Amino acid sequence: MSSPAEYYNTLPPISKAYGTLCFLTTVLCQLQILTPGFLALYYPFVFKNFEIWRLFTSFFFLGKFSINFGIRLLMIARYGVQLEKGAFEKRTADFLWMMIFGAISLLVLSAIPFLHSFLLGIPMVSMLLYVWSREYPNSQINMYGLVQLRSFYLPWAMLAMDVIFGSEILPGLLGIMVGHLYYYFAVLHPLASGKSYLKTPMWVHKIVARFRLGVQANSPVRPANTNTNTGSGAFRGRSYRLSQ
């Protein structure tokens, strides 16, 4: 068996970075170096006091150390990693763009008063879970050793569990909404019409190439001073499921 350090080093870059930031943020809050109020998204403070960091830090707090925090972190480690290694294999820029699109969508929805959420970490994890459930709809999931269900229904089951245990329904619901929005424009609409309106922008490809994050097999941008294999630039399209 590999050690925790070896396992950590094998994680794909985007999921690893996001999970690490979420964990460190919780540690800093637990040590009272930061407070959730300092991280929370509150638009009057963003625009009037120029507290721009709130647009970013609100995505990294999953709650203080608790069972719920552990479950959310495990979701990133399991479903986010499986998504990045599986459906998004060799498409790091596309995975990063999915995360950026989700973040922007959540920020826009949070500007609507009745949809506002101060902390967007749980919605982001919920979005990852929803996209994973659409990419792997027929996997069998055992929830807490009590219920077995198809992974397609897992986001809704987790939403129901949140309500049962007294958590707010809005964060998880926002994540499902944004996850479906992404999946519709990235997968379902191109399948139906042949047109894609959610292509990964060039600047995202440049970020991945500049910082050498993972692999993007169909990238129009290559890292400088890198010896590339002749076959590494071959196009790798998304493996769409026509049955969905």
N, C-alpha and C positions, 0 to 999 in steps of 0.2 A: 504494500500500500504506500502511496505517496504521502509525504508530510504535508501539513497545511501550507507551508511556504511553497512547496513544489506545485500543489494544486492551484494556489493563488497565481503563480507565474504562468500557468497554462490557460488562464481565463482570457477571453477575447478582450481587446482594449477598451471598447466603449462601455460594455457592461461592467468591466472591472473598475473603470474610472468612476462610473456613476455610483456603484455600490460602495466603493471606498469613500467617496465624498459624503454619502448618506451616513455611513458608519462614523466617520470622523466628526461630522456635524453633531450627531447625537452624543458622542463622547464629550465634545466641547460644551454642549448644553448641560450634560450631566455634571460636569465639573464647574458649572455656573460661570464659565468664561464667556459663553454666549447665552442669549435667551431666545425662546421662540418668538417673542415680540419683536426682537431686533431683526429676525429673519423673515417675518411674515410679509405677505404682499398686501400693502395698504396704499391704494393709488393716491390719495391726498398727500401722503408722505413722499411718494415717488415724484410727483409733479410739483408740489409746493416746496418741499424741503430738499429736492434733488437726491433722494436716497435711492439711487439707481440700483444699488446692490440687491434690493428686495425683489427685483425682476428675476434674479438668478437664485438667490439663497432660499427662496420659498420652495424650490424643487428638491432641496437636499435634507429636509427634516421629515422623518417618518414617525416622530413621536419619541418620547423618552424610553429608556430600556424597559421592555415589557414583552409579553408574549406576542402582542400585535406587532411590535417593532420587529421581533425576530421573524415572524411570518412574512412580513413585507420584504425584509432583507433576503430571506430564503427565496422569495419569488424572483428577485433580481438574479440571485445566484443560480437558480434552476431555469426559470422560463426565459429570462432575458438572455442568459448564456446560451441556452439551447436554440433560441431564435437567431442569435448572432452567429453561432457555429453551424446552424442548419440551413434554414430558409435564406439567411443572408450570408452564407459562406462565401468568402472572397469578395464580399460587397460591403466593406466597412463604411465607405462613404454613404451608401444607400441606407445603412442602419443608422448612421449618425444623422442623416437627413430626416429619417423617421422620428428620431428623438427631438430634433429641432422643430419639426413641423408640429409634433405633439405639444411641445412647450409653448410655441407661439399660439396655437389654438386654445390651450388652457388659459393663457394670459388674456386672450380676447374674450373668452367666455366669462372669465372672472371679472371683466369690466361691466358685465350685466348684473345689476343689483341682486336679483333673485337667484343668480347662479354663482355669486361671489364666494370664493374659497380663499382663506388667508394663507393656507399652507398647501402647496401643490405637489408634494412628494407622493402622497398616497394616490392622487389621480394619475400621476405619471406611471407608477407601478401598475395600476389598474389598466392603463392603456397598453402597457407591454403585455400584460396577461391576456387582454382581449385579442391583440394581434397574434399572439402565440396560439390561442385557442382556435383562431381561424386558419392558421397555417397547419395545425395538427388537430383537426376536429374529431378524429376517431380514436385518439389515445384514451386509455382507460385510467381514470384518476380515483384513488382511494382517499376520501376526505376523513381525516382523523380516525381511520380504521372503522368508521361507522357506515359510510355511504360510498358506493362506487358509481361513478357516472362518466359519461363521455366528456372529454376535455372541452368540447364545444360549449358546454353549459357551465364550465367552471367559473367564469367571471360573474355570472348571475348567482351562482351558489355562494361565492365569496361575498357578494353584495348582500345576500340574504343573511349570511352569518354575521356580517357587520351590524345589521339592524337587530338581530337577535341578541347580540352581546352589547347593545347599547351605543354603538358608534353611529355617527351621522351617515346618512345614505348619500348625501350630495357628492362627497369626494370620489367615491367609487363609481357613481353614476356618471360624473364628468369624464372620468377615465374611459369608461365604456363608450360614451358618445364620441370622444375624440379618436379612440381606437377604431371605431366603425367608420368615422369620417376618413381617416387615413386609408383603411383597407378598401373602402369603396373607390376612392380616387386612384389608389396605387394598383389595385388588382381587379376589382369587379367591373369598374367602368371601362378600363382598357380591354378587358375580355369581351365586353358587350359591343363596344364601338370601335375598337382598334386604335383609339386615341388616348394618349396619356397626358394629363395635365399636372402631374406631380413628379416630374423628372428631377433627379438630384441636381441642384444648381452647380455651376462650375466652381464657385467659391468654396463649396463643401469639399469637392474633389481636391482643390488646392490645399485646404487645411489638412486633409488626410495625407496627401503627398508630402506637404511641407514638414509635418511632424512624424512621418513614417508610421502612421497608425494602421496596423493590420494590413490587409490586402484589398485592392479594388481591381478585379480582373479586367473590367471593361472601362477603366478610368481613361479619360482623355488627357490626364496629367500624369507625369512620371516624376519621381524624386530625382533631383539633380545628382550627377556623379554616381549613378547606380547601374551596375551591370544587370541587364534584364535578360531573362531567358526568352528565346524566340517565341515560345508558345505561351508566355505569360500574358500576352495581350489579347488572347482569344476571347471573344464575347461569351459571357455566361448569362443567359437570360433567366428570368424568374420562373420557377417551376409552378405555374398556376394550376389550380385544381378545378377542372371543369365541372365537377359535381357539386360545387358549392354554390 
